[in-house]
Amino acid sequence: MKKLSVLLFLFSMISIITFAQRIQVVHGPTTVCAEEADFYNAVVSNGMFYNWNVTNAQSFLPSGNFLDVVWGNYSKY
């Protein structure tokens, strides 16, 4: 019985995993200013979720298919 419970638990964990697809469209500004906030969103497919990753941000707050970003002061010497 214990093996069956473990097997059912593992099956339930596997069945909820959704393979990510490429985001087709991200809406938001393409020109940004340092230390200013911008808002982005992605088109959502049913049952999908997005893992946002932002480079050169001072801070960012993801929430589902929405993202708030405060851009950092980045300069290359």
C-alpha positions as CSV (number, residue, x, y, z in Angstrom):
1,M,0.0,0.0,0.0
2,K,2.9,2.4,0.8
3,K,4.5,1.8,-2.6
4,L,1.2,2.5,-4.3
5,S,0.8,5.8,-2.4
6,V,4.3,6.9,-3.4
7,L,3.7,5.9,-7.0
8,L,0.4,7.8,-7.1
9,F,2.1,10.8,-5.6
10,L,4.9,10.7,-8.1
11,F,2.4,10.3,-11.0
12,S,0.4,13.3,-9.7
13,M,3.6,15.4,-9.6
14,I,4.6,14.4,-13.1
15,S,1.2,15.0,-14.6
16,I,1.1,18.7,-13.6
17,I,4.5,19.5,-15.3
18,T,3.9,21.6,-18.4
19,F,6.7,22.0,-20.9
20,A,7.4,25.6,-21.7
21,Q,6.9,26.9,-25.2
22,R,8.6,30.0,-26.7
23,I,6.9,33.2,-26.0
24,Q,5.7,34.6,-29.3
25,V,5.0,38.2,-28.3
26,V,6.2,40.3,-25.4
27,H,4.5,43.7,-25.2
28,G,6.4,46.6,-23.7
29,P,8.9,49.3,-24.5
30,T,12.1,48.5,-26.4
31,T,13.8,51.7,-25.5
32,V,14.3,52.2,-21.8
33,C,15.8,54.8,-19.4
34,A,18.0,54.0,-16.3
35,E,16.1,54.0,-13.0
36,E,12.7,54.2,-14.6
37,A,9.9,51.6,-14.3
38,D,8.4,49.8,-17.3
39,F,5.7,47.3,-17.7
40,Y,5.7,44.2,-19.9
41,N,3.3,41.3,-20.6
42,A,3.4,38.2,-22.6
43,V,0.6,36.4,-24.5
44,V,-0.6,33.5,-22.3
45,S,-1.6,30.1,-23.5
46,N,-4.0,28.1,-21.3
47,G,-2.1,26.1,-18.7
48,M,1.2,27.8,-19.4
49,F,3.4,29.8,-17.1
50,Y,6.4,32.0,-17.7
51,N,9.7,32.3,-15.8
52,W,10.9,35.8,-16.3
53,N,14.7,36.6,-16.3
54,V,15.8,40.2,-16.7
55,T,19.4,41.4,-17.4
56,N,20.5,44.8,-16.2
57,A,17.5,45.5,-14.0
58,Q,17.8,47.3,-10.7
59,S,14.7,45.3,-9.6
60,F,11.9,43.3,-11.2
61,L,8.6,41.9,-10.1
62,P,7.1,39.0,-12.1
63,S,3.5,38.1,-11.7
64,G,2.3,35.4,-14.1
65,N,2.5,36.8,-17.6
66,F,3.1,40.4,-16.3
67,L,6.4,42.0,-15.4
68,D,7.3,45.3,-13.7
69,V,10.9,46.3,-14.2
70,V,13.0,49.2,-12.8
71,W,16.0,49.5,-15.1
72,G,19.5,49.8,-13.6
73,N,22.1,52.3,-14.5
74,Y,24.2,50.2,-16.9
75,S,27.1,51.6,-18.8
76,K,30.0,49.8,-20.5
77,Y,33.5,51.4,-20.4
